[in-house]
Amino acid sequence: MQGVLRLNLLAMQVALVGGCSFLLPSAKQDVDNPWQNFEDAKRSFDAIVPYQTGMDTVRKLGFDPLKTPNMQLLNQSQVVSAVLPSPAQVHDPLPQGIVDCIRAHEGCVGYLMQSSRISRKRIGNFPLDFLNFRRTTLTTGWKFEALIVVVDTMVVFKQWSGQPKIETTELQANPLGPLQGMGETIKPGP
């Protein structure tokens, strides 16, 4: 029995000293959407042509307000605010689709879709991470946002933005390890 206990203790020590990065936590944020990557989303968006594409085609391309999660419906004033956030821009000529949206009043609807796939994974040395001496987090993924403006059933305006490749590394170093935050938690009595 004592031999098994020693063997288990030795295995734990080897695991802790060896790094064991597979024991580090990870997280995934996936906004459900029909696209596997940024390029797929952009390709679907590019197939939409203002004044030629109707809502039936828009739905088939994956921008369906009733089926695509996290799609926001915008009324006419919200569309205008989204496209022209600054009053100073009013002096510039408005895009024809936005002019038509303003004229259509309630016949104008905007579809704002935000799609992303983000993964966060702690990397590095397990003992240093576990004991709070050094934590490194790698964030990867992509984001795509599209605004599609429709008057009646015809697309009149579209715009997009996004990040095709997200890759950031965050390093948190605590020289005192598990004792680092203790000073903040210990408060003098009355």
N, C-alpha and C positions, 0 to 999 in steps of 0.2 A: 504494500500500500504506500509506504513512504517513497519507494522508488518511482511509482507512478506520479506522485505529487511533485517530486523533484524534476521528473521529466517534463511535466506540464509547466512548472515554474521556469525551467530552462527554455522551453519553447516560447513562452511569453517574453522572456528577456531577449531572445534572438529576434523575435518579431518586432519588439520595440526598438532595438538597436539597429535592425536592418532597414528601417525606413517605413515599410508597409504603407505606402501611399494609397493602396486600395482601401484602407480603413478610413480614409478621410472623407468627409461629407461632400455631397454634390447636390445640385438642384437644377431643375429644368423648367423653364417658363415657355409654354407653347400655346399661343393664341390660335385656337382651332381654325384652320383655313384649308382651302383646296390645293395650296401650293407647297411644294417641298423646299423651295429655296427662293431667294430674291429674284433670280433670273426668270423663273416660272411666273411669278406674280407680275413682273414687268412685261413679260411677253404677252400675257393676257390683257394687261392694261393697254399696251401698244396696239392691240387689235381693235380697240374702240376708236372710231373716227367720228368727231363731232359733225352733226347734220347728216350723217349717213347711217349711224348705228342706232338701232332701237333697243328698247328694254329687254325684249326677248333674247337678243344676242348678248346683251350685258349679263343677263342671268346665266346663260350658258357658259360664259367666260369665267364664272365664279363670283361675280359681284351681285349676288342675289340677296336683297335686304331681308327676305323671309327665311333664307337658309344659311347664309354666311354669318357666323357669330361675330359679335362686336362691331356690327355695322350701325352707324348712327345716321338717322334721318334728319336732314336740315331743312327748315323752311326758307322762304325767299330771303328774308332779312339776315338769317344766319349764313346763307350762301354768300351774300354780298359782303358780310363782315369777314368771312373766312378768306375771301379772295382779295378784299381791299381793307386790310386791318388799320391802315392809317388814313386820316382825312386828307393828308397832303397828297395822297395818290389819286384823289378824285379828279385832279386837274389833268392827269394823264388820260389818254383815250382808253375807254373801257373795252375789254374784249367783247366781241359781238354776242357771244353766248351769255355773258352776264347782262348785257343790255336786254336781250330777249327774256332772260330770267326776271329782270325787274318789271318788264312789261307784262309778263304772264301772271304776276301776283301769286295766287294760290296754285296756279298750274305749274309752278316751278318747284322742284324738289331736288335737294342735294343728297348724295349718298357718300358718307365719309367712312372709309374702311381703314382700319389699322391692323396690320398683320405682322406677326413676328415669331421667331423661334430663337430663344435665348437659353444658353446653358451656362451654369456656374459650377466650377469644380475646384475644390481645394487641391493644391498640388504641393509637393515638397516632402519634408521629413515628418513622419507621423508623431514621434515623441516631441519634437519641437512645437508642432501644431497643437497636439493634445494638451501639453503643459502651458500653452499660450505664450511661448517665447517668440515664435515666428510663424505667421500664417500667410500663405500666398494663395490668392484666389484668381483663377483664370476664367474670364467671361468671353464666350464666343457666340456667334449667331448672326442674325440679320433682322432688319425691320423694313416694312414697306407701308406707305400710307398713300391712299388715293382718294381724290375728290372727283365725283362724277355728277355733273349737273344735268338734269333732265327737265325739259318742258313738254308737258303732256306725256308722250312715250318716246320722244327723240332726245338723244344726247346732244347737248348744245355746247358743253364746255367740259374740260377735264384738266386735272393737274396732279402731279405726284411728287413725293419726296421719299427719302429713305436712306438706309445704310446697308449697302450690299454685303459688307463684311465687318462684323464687330469682333474685335479681339483686344481685350484689355487685361492687364495683370495688375492686381492690387496687392501690395505687400504691407503687412502690419507687423511691426517689430515691437516687442515688449521686453526690455532688458531684465525686468524683474519676474517675468513669466507669470505664474499663477498669483503672485503677490501684487502685480501691477495695479489692479483696481481696488485693493484693500483700503488704501488711504481715503478713497471717496466713500466707502461704505461704513467706515468707523467714524462715528460722530461723538463728540464729547457729551457727556450727560449734563443735565441741568444743574 
